Amino acid sequence: MLLHTIYLIAICAEAISGALMGIRKDMDIFGVCLIGTVAALGGGTVRDILIGHYPLGWVAHPEYLAFTICAAVVAAVAARALHHFKSAFLVVDALGLVAFTVIGCDIARGFADFHPAIVVMLGMVTGVFGGLLRDVLCNEIPLVLRREIYASVSLLTGATYVGVLHLQVDPRIATMSSLLLGFAVRLLAIRFHWELPRMDKDRVRGFD
């Protein structure tokens, strides 16, 4: 129940985030709602397609689609006021990232006997691909391909969840420990501007 509640909050927050980017790109209301929905539900959709898990999550639960569209419309109406809540959105986005990751791992584990490494990768796909698709559709370099520690947090969260379960620990403890660890690392990365090293473009000078 806790994870499901976090999931609903997270998809609404991600939908608002995507909608705001659509507004900045001067899209119409359809485009804003589409980008918001892709940002919120894209990761789970890609995961389900990869493993052949049908019906897709938002097809089996149309209310998810309704939540994201409503959130995007709210963002379109209240866009001027939402910038005051930027810090809150960063916190909710961090929570959404780790929640999506754990949910993705859990669905992958329950669907087939995948290798633990594949389960972790599918959790990461669930966590980051919505934002990646959002950025691609908005003609932006995806956040997960830049220096910011984002996908790495998803991998850490998924690996912790799968690893703790492997030790035959209660699933509730595995869920909470992985959520807390991933959430804390993501917030610390935001607070202290932790980044992965950027590759020096001079190394490929002459290849362009």
Phi and psi in degrees as a GROMACS rama.xvg file:
@    title "Ramachandran Plot"
@    xaxis  label "Phi"
@    yaxis  label "Psi"
@TYPE xy
-61.8695  -45.7193  LEU-2
-64.1233  -38.7426  LEU-3
-66.0386  -39.6867  HIS-4
-63.9179  -44.4818  THR-5
-60.8193  -39.6449  ILE-6
-60.721  -45.3665  TYR-7
-63.7425  -42.1887  LEU-8
-63.074  -41.6323  ILE-9
-66.6372  -42.9112  ALA-10
-67.1565  -32.8117  ILE-11
-67.5566  -42.8068  CYS-12
-64.7189  -42.2559  ALA-13
-66.8042  -35.7793  GLU-14
-64.2618  -41.0731  ALA-15
-65.5382  -42.0527  ILE-16
-59.9509  -46.1881  SER-17
-64.887  -40.1361  GLY-18
-62.9741  -41.0988  ALA-19
-63.6417  -37.3656  LEU-20
-66.8628  -39.0612  MET-21
-61.7747  -38.2006  GLY-22
-65.5543  -41.914  ILE-23
-63.2339  -27.2155  ARG-24
-88.836  9.23846  LYS-25
64.0693  39.3024  ASP-26
-84.3538  159.811  MET-27
-80.1313  179.732  ASP-28
-63.4489  -34.0469  ILE-29
-65.1782  -45.634  PHE-30
-62.5175  -40.2324  GLY-31
-61.6466  -45.9444  VAL-32
-66.575  -37.5919  CYS-33
-64.8425  -47.273  LEU-34
-63.4711  -40.1922  ILE-35
-61.8502  -42.8082  GLY-36
-67.9344  -41.3805  THR-37
-62.4553  -43.1421  VAL-38
-61.901  -38.4863  ALA-39
-79.9975  -40.044  ALA-40
-113.567  -3.83519  LEU-41
-63.773  -40.7011  GLY-42
-63.1139  -46.9615  GLY-43
-64.3896  -34.8983  GLY-44
-65.8849  -46.219  THR-45
-61.5441  -43.121  VAL-46
-59.7026  -47.5357  ARG-47
-62.9968  -38.7291  ASP-48
-65.6568  -42.0217  ILE-49
-61.7671  -38.5114  LEU-50
-100.396  -0.556873  ILE-51
72.2502  35.5268  GLY-52
-93.0274  101.572  HIS-53
-124.268  150.537  TYR-54
-69.8677  158.181  PRO-55
-58.5273  155.949  LEU-56
-53.9627  -46.5799  GLY-57
-77.2238  -15.5786  TRP-58
-77.943  -41.6289  VAL-59
-70.984  -27.9561  ALA-60
-129.457  79.2453  HIS-61
-58.8206  -19.8318  PRO-62
-62.8382  -26.9838  GLU-63
-62.4755  -41.9451  TYR-64
-63.7461  -41.1084  LEU-65
-64.0496  -41.9123  ALA-66
-59.1607  -46.1563  PHE-67
-69.0088  -39.512  THR-68
-65.5402  -43.3772  ILE-69
-61.6787  -41.6125  CYS-70
-63.5459  -40.0045  ALA-71
-65.9086  -39.5575  ALA-72
-65.0495  -41.2694  VAL-73
-59.2179  -42.4077  VAL-74
-62.0945  -39.766  ALA-75
-66.0747  -36.9422  ALA-76
-77.2191  -39.3529  VAL-77
-110.369  27.1106  ALA-78
-57.5344  -39.5797  ALA-79
-65.1742  -30.4369  ARG-80
-86.7428  -22.9721  ALA-81
-70.846  -19.9175  LEU-82
-65.719  -17.8429  HIS-83
-71.4457  -15.3789  HIS-84
-109.151  25.6253  PHE-85
-57.7971  -44.4204  LYS-86
-63.2615  -39.8752  SER-87
-63.7789  -38.2994  ALA-88
-66.9556  -35.324  PHE-89
-63.5109  -39.999  LEU-90
-66.0997  -47.1426  VAL-91
-65.8297  -36.5347  VAL-92
-62.857  -40.9731  ASP-93
-62.6212  -42.165  ALA-94
-64.6563  -41.5591  LEU-95
-63.824  -40.3347  GLY-96
-57.9068  -49.5324  LEU-97
-73.4187  -34.4066  VAL-98
-66.7368  -45.306  ALA-99
-59.0107  -40.3226  PHE-100
-63.5791  -48.0572  THR-101
-64.2212  -42.7825  VAL-102
-61.555  -42.8775  ILE-103
-61.5706  -43.1694  GLY-104
-62.6531  -42.4557  CYS-105
-64.2199  -43.4086  ASP-106
-65.2029  -42.4615  ILE-107
-62.5988  -42.2486  ALA-108
-63.2735  -38.5628  ARG-109
-79.0627  -18.0219  GLY-110
-85.9426  -40.7056  PHE-111
-154.124  168.738  ALA-112
-86.4923  66.3815  ASP-113
-77.098  152.929  PHE-114
-61.9997  143.947  HIS-115
-52.5621  -36.2252  PRO-116
-63.9736  -36.8559  ALA-117
-69.3731  -37.8949  ILE-118
-59.7705  -44.5498  VAL-119
-64.057  -42.0932  VAL-120
-63.7453  -39.8266  MET-121
-68.2565  -32.715  LEU-122
-64.0732  -41.6968  GLY-123
-64.3006  -41.5814  MET-124
-56.4146  -44.9678  VAL-125
-61.7122  -38.8521  THR-126
-74.3572  -37.0124  GLY-127
-113.527  -17.9876  VAL-128
-71.6848  -25.3592  PHE-129
-61.5724  -47.6738  GLY-130
-66.0151  -36.7665  GLY-131
-63.031  -46.0191  LEU-132
-64.3417  -39.305  LEU-133
-57.2896  -48.1906  ARG-134
-66.3623  -40.101  ASP-135
-63.4502  -45.3146  VAL-136
-64.6386  -27.4843  LEU-137
-95.0443  10.9684  CYS-138
59.7463  42.5776  ASN-139
-117.249  151.095  GLU-140
-67.0166  121.847  ILE-141
-55.5743  139.762  PRO-142
-55.4673  -38.2618  LEU-143
-69.8942  -13.3724  VAL-144
-99.856  0.879978  LEU-145
-99.0877  -174.779  ARG-146
-71.614  -22.6718  ARG-147
-61.3335  139.335  GLU-148
-76.5145  103.253  ILE-149
-135.172  -65.2738  TYR-150
-62.5727  -32.3308  ALA-151
-62.403  -37.3344  SER-152
-65.4046  -39.9142  VAL-153
-62.567  -43.6998  SER-154
-62.3735  -42.4412  LEU-155
-62.1488  -43.88  LEU-156
-62.5361  -47.6189  THR-157
-63.9112  -41.6978  GLY-158
-65.3219  -38.5967  ALA-159
-64.4573  -45.36  THR-160
-60.7422  -49.854  TYR-161
-67.0795  -40.1446  VAL-162
-64.8778  -42.9539  GLY-163
-66.7596  -39.7206  VAL-164
-62.6161  -36.033  LEU-165
-62.3994  -25.4058  HIS-166
-84.461  10.5295  LEU-167
63.7833  31.9271  GLN-168
-83.5364  151.879  VAL-169
-52.6993  131.376  ASP-170
-54.896  -32.8837  PRO-171
-65.9263  -38.4176  ARG-172
-68.588  -40.3523  ILE-173
-61.4676  -42.338  ALA-174
-64.512  -49.935  THR-175
-67.2025  -40.4813  MET-176
-65.6372  -41.9901  SER-177
-69.8227  -38.3686  SER-178
-63.0493  -46.4144  LEU-179
-65.8143  -42.1058  LEU-180
-64.6646  -50.6886  LEU-181
-62.8073  -41.3163  GLY-182
-63.5746  -44.0908  PHE-183
-64.6234  -43.2328  ALA-184
-64.8807  -40.8499  VAL-185
-64.5389  -43.1099  ARG-186
-65.83  -38.9298  LEU-187
-64.6308  -38.3671  LEU-188
-63.5546  -38.8779  ALA-189
-68.0804  -44.635  ILE-190
-65.7927  -42.3965  ARG-191
-105.883  8.53958  PHE-192
57.4055  44.6048  HIS-193
-68.0794  135.822  TRP-194
-140.295  154.111  GLU-195
-80.335  151.775  LEU-196
-64.5847  139.422  PRO-197
-89.108  138.334  ARG-198
-73.0043  139.554  MET-199
-76.7174  117.7  ASP-200
-68.6756  -17.2831  LYS-201
-66.8389  -17.9483  ASP-202
-66.2825  -23.3549  ARG-203
-111.028  14.6004  VAL-204
-60.9485  132.278  ARG-205
103.056  -14.7419  GLY-206
-90.2685  -10.7709  PHE-207
